[in-house]
Amino acid sequence: MKSQNYGNHVRMVPAFHFVLVPLGLITLAAAIVHLWLAARSLESMFLSLLVVSLSLVAVMTMFFARRFACKVQDRAIRAEESLRHYVLSGRRLDPRLTTGQIIALRFASDEEFLSLCDKAAAEGTTPDRIKASIRAWRADHERA
């Protein structure tokens, strides 16, 4: 597996991001156009409404499934990093840290983790700045 760093850590799933999402959006758009054409020609719109509804359900399901999976992973990462912080320092993670900051801090090596936690909590550092400031990157290949 390729070494992970700030420049390449974003995970893209080609079948999802470049096939499923565009196909779902195109289907929804085509269904809406079909509904509009049916309304203009005074045809029965029942089938067109049904197709629009099903397309909308499919697109919403796709986005919610992705969002829910990421939310569960965020909670798991928060728990893992809280434990890691406790093991390394003997104290709990600073409550001022946001979930986004904690998720960014997971990439920090143990050597710089505690100092970056303190800095992020004190200064309110953005997750992107946290990731950019990491010198010894700890890869996370498990993120969905």
Legacy VTK file of the C-alpha trace (Angstrom):
# vtk DataFile Version 3.0
C-alpha trace
ASCII
DATASET POLYDATA
POINTS 144 float
0.000 0.000 0.000
1.238 3.497 -0.884
2.580 5.670 1.936
-0.078 8.058 3.212
0.520 11.773 3.847
-1.274 15.122 3.906
-1.331 15.315 0.124
-2.915 11.924 -0.529
-4.897 11.022 2.599
-8.358 11.774 1.155
-10.164 8.542 0.336
-12.102 8.375 -2.895
-14.081 5.273 -3.819
-14.304 5.452 -7.625
-17.388 3.239 -7.946
-19.239 5.463 -5.447
-17.881 8.927 -6.223
-17.549 8.644 -10.012
-20.247 6.123 -10.983
-23.027 5.757 -8.398
-23.398 9.421 -7.388
-23.412 10.836 -10.938
-25.697 8.048 -12.156
-28.133 8.670 -9.295
-28.191 12.415 -9.949
-28.603 11.938 -13.704
-31.478 9.515 -13.094
-33.181 11.978 -10.767
-32.723 14.823 -13.257
-34.079 12.677 -16.108
-37.086 11.694 -13.993
-37.829 15.356 -13.255
-37.562 16.224 -16.965
-39.908 13.334 -17.771
-42.398 14.634 -15.185
-42.199 18.137 -16.652
-42.756 16.804 -20.189
-45.727 14.726 -19.013
-47.241 17.787 -17.314
-46.832 19.897 -20.465
-48.492 17.290 -22.684
-51.359 16.830 -20.208
-50.625 13.113 -19.945
-51.162 11.141 -16.789
-48.376 12.065 -14.401
-48.780 9.101 -12.051
-45.917 7.074 -13.540
-43.693 10.150 -13.826
-44.321 11.066 -10.177
-43.580 7.508 -9.160
-40.247 7.519 -11.035
-39.282 10.899 -9.527
-40.152 9.607 -6.056
-38.158 6.403 -6.500
-35.191 8.311 -7.924
-35.277 10.722 -5.001
-35.458 7.819 -2.547
-32.450 6.179 -4.219
-30.354 9.370 -4.185
-31.260 10.174 -0.573
-30.511 6.595 0.510
-27.130 6.766 -1.184
-26.168 9.992 0.579
-27.578 9.002 3.977
-25.866 5.594 3.891
-22.537 7.304 3.242
-23.129 9.962 5.900
-24.244 7.481 8.548
-21.214 5.248 7.944
-18.879 8.232 8.272
-20.630 9.405 11.439
-20.164 5.988 13.058
-16.501 6.033 12.070
-16.143 9.517 13.551
-17.447 8.212 16.872
-15.071 5.242 16.748
-12.125 7.517 15.957
-13.074 9.826 18.833
-13.100 6.849 21.228
-9.802 5.480 19.869
-8.045 8.827 20.124
-9.452 9.451 23.610
-7.981 6.135 24.740
-4.699 6.884 22.962
-4.483 10.262 24.698
-5.177 8.662 28.079
-2.547 5.959 27.538
0.072 8.514 26.475
-0.678 11.202 29.069
-2.658 9.622 31.907
-5.381 12.236 31.495
-8.539 12.629 29.466
-8.695 14.376 26.124
-9.345 18.137 26.350
-13.115 18.744 26.026
-12.444 21.871 23.941
-11.342 19.664 21.042
-14.002 19.232 18.381
-14.697 15.947 16.654
-13.146 17.364 13.468
-9.943 18.236 15.316
-9.766 14.792 16.914
-10.280 13.125 13.548
-7.408 15.194 12.141
-5.193 14.385 15.137
-5.484 10.647 14.468
-2.840 11.070 11.751
-0.226 12.363 14.223
2.477 10.046 15.491
2.584 9.337 19.222
5.616 11.628 19.549
3.757 14.729 18.376
0.184 13.747 19.292
0.085 15.287 22.784
1.664 18.593 21.773
-0.677 18.891 18.787
-3.679 18.118 21.027
-2.683 20.873 23.436
-2.039 23.341 20.613
-5.322 22.522 18.843
-7.326 22.918 22.056
-5.621 26.162 23.065
-5.629 27.834 19.647
-8.733 26.293 18.069
-6.670 25.061 15.136
-8.708 23.924 12.140
-8.594 20.229 11.199
-6.875 21.058 7.900
-4.146 23.069 9.670
-3.671 20.230 12.160
-3.137 17.740 9.341
-0.795 20.130 7.514
1.346 20.568 10.636
1.916 16.847 11.230
5.533 15.904 10.568
5.425 12.141 11.242
2.254 10.918 9.530
0.401 7.913 10.955
-1.610 6.400 8.113
-5.285 5.451 8.393
-6.208 3.046 5.605
-9.445 1.882 7.288
-11.550 5.015 6.681
-14.570 4.451 4.443
LINES 1 145
144 0 1 2 3 4 5 6 7 8 9 10 11 12 13 14 15 16 17 18 19 20 21 22 23 24 25 26 27 28 29 30 31 32 33 34 35 36 37 38 39 40 41 42 43 44 45 46 47 48 49 50 51 52 53 54 55 56 57 58 59 60 61 62 63 64 65 66 67 68 69 70 71 72 73 74 75 76 77 78 79 80 81 82 83 84 85 86 87 88 89 90 91 92 93 94 95 96 97 98 99 100 101 102 103 104 105 106 107 108 109 110 111 112 113 114 115 116 117 118 119 120 121 122 123 124 125 126 127 128 129 130 131 132 133 134 135 136 137 138 139 140 141 142 143
